[in-house]
């Protein structure tokens, strides 16, 4: 089936079997491999992308469901000149990553969190990131990174 949508500001048209998950369409058909497959059961959040302004786990969404949608992956977060988004910079500055496998999904979830809860407290950040798992960190630096990114985004 033909699926047409916008990915990171660019029109995309792919031909996929009807049962293709969005995560596989992004990775295998569009070579956007920053979206990771961590569990295939929508438990870990490594596959999180933004679809029409909301964070979704792309392993729990069919590519066909993205028909006509606006999809943003981690590859579309930085500025065209490569300048990191304030949230990406905050993850780097606060050491909010270790192995980095969960980081793309964490950043995408953090962007959604700040967009919909711009004044989230530490407790709210922890609660709202509950659907993203990190197997390396104790989450403390991730929470600090989201707080710093939240402040930087509010200043812009």
Order of alpha helices (4+ residues) and beta strands (2+ residues): beta-beta-beta-beta-beta-alpha-alpha-alpha-alpha
